[in-house]
Amino acid sequence: MQLDAVAFGAHPDDIELFCGGTLIKLGSKGHKIGVISLTQGELGTRGSPEIRSQEFQEGASLLKLTTHKMLDIPDGDVAVNWENKLKIIREIRTYQPAVVFAPYWKDRHPDHENTSNLVREAAFLSGLKKIETDQQAHRPYRVIYYPCWFEFRPSFVVDITECHDQKIKAIQAYRSQFDHPDKSTFGDEETPISRPEFLERITTRDRYYGSSIGTTFGESFLVREPLRLDDPIGLLLKGTSTK
């Protein structure tokens, strides 16, 4: 199955939180999108691997993905090693995406930083024919980075205004992780993301980036390389009026 884009996250819910609106928008435009979580989130303070798996399924449904899966890399030990690079190379060669999404390489959580480095290296190595996986070699055109905890000066911002409500619903599918009235089911131990203000922070950030491009909500992204443009005027005026 060939996909247009694959978004990699360290944990279930990373994608919904940090670039879910963009994936929903891409899917609405007819692009085939996949999400791969490197871990099963088994070290999370709240919930369990079984609960998080169920939430991952529900979140994927709300994102309207073409496919989604979890790998078996240990939560808390997303090591940048050859074994893990090969796991990601196999996924890239399976789906042959034009672009891949990965977390920004600077973050407070080591799993996010290591996921960024793993995906970047695997995306390049996947194009080397002499790395044998019984699959066709494939190198994505670009790795696109999304922010988790730490911000960056974005290369571009995607207008997600029409998709923001659906993004929040996809985030709220992870009931064990975020603020939820049923404390008896998911535990009452507080974490940085279980506080009500955490989801408010996500919405505030989306509002900030939306305001930067003249819309209500936006998501920011970074690419390392310069992007080629053949018609900068057409790109800059797309969706605007010069009258």
SULPE-V704002 format. One record per residue. N is the residue number from 1. PSI is psi in whole degrees, -180 to 180 (* if undefined). Layout:
N/PSI
N/PSI
This chain:
1/120
2/132
3/156
4/-34
5/147
6/128
7/123
8/135
9/156
10/-36
11/156
12/137
13/-15
14/-45
15/-45
16/-43
17/-45
18/-18
19/22
20/-39
21/-39
22/-41
23/-39
24/-43
25/-44
26/-42
27/-38
28/-21
29/4
30/3
31/146
32/121
33/139
34/155
35/134
36/121
37/126
38/-32
39/173
40/8
41/30
42/-15
43/2
44/138
45/-38
46/151
47/-166
48/166
49/-37
50/-44
51/-43
52/-32
53/-43
54/-42
55/-37
56/-41
57/-44
58/-43
59/-41
60/-39
61/-40
62/-29
63/-12
64/50
65/156
66/-39
67/160
68/150
69/162
70/139
71/-179
72/25
73/135
74/133
75/134
76/-6
77/52
78/84
79/142
80/86
81/173
82/-39
83/-46
84/-34
85/-42
86/-37
87/-41
88/-38
89/-44
90/-40
91/-42
92/-42
93/-29
94/-44
95/-13
96/49
97/150
98/-39
99/156
100/148
101/142
102/156
103/153
104/142
105/-3
106/123
107/161
108/-23
109/121
110/-34
111/-37
112/-46
113/-45
114/-35
115/-42
116/-48
117/-39
118/-47
119/-42
120/-47
121/-43
122/-36
123/-37
124/-49
125/-27
126/-21
127/-1
128/116
129/-29
130/-6
131/108
132/124
133/13
134/31
135/163
136/133
137/145
138/132
139/119
140/152
141/-41
142/151
143/125
144/129
145/137
146/150
147/143
148/-98
149/-38
150/139
151/168
152/167
153/113
154/150
155/-33
156/162
157/134
158/130
159/114
160/22
161/-47
162/-16
163/-3
164/-42
165/-42
166/-36
167/-46
168/-39
169/-40
170/-39
171/-44
172/-9
173/-25
174/68
175/-27
176/-22
177/-29
178/174
179/127
180/137
181/-23
182/77
183/-27
184/-28
185/-43
186/0
187/154
188/10
189/125
190/141
191/167
192/-29
193/-6
194/-10
195/144
196/-33
197/-14
198/-48
199/-30
200/-36
201/-41
202/-45
203/-39
204/-42
205/-43
206/-36
207/-41
208/-49
209/-31
210/-44
211/-28
212/-20
213/12
214/23
215/-179
216/-46
217/146
218/159
219/137
220/150
221/158
222/138
223/147
224/-34
225/154
226/145
227/133
228/133
229/127
230/-21
231/76
232/-32
233/-46
234/-40
235/-46
236/-30
237/-3
238/128
239/6
240/174
241/137
242/3
243/*
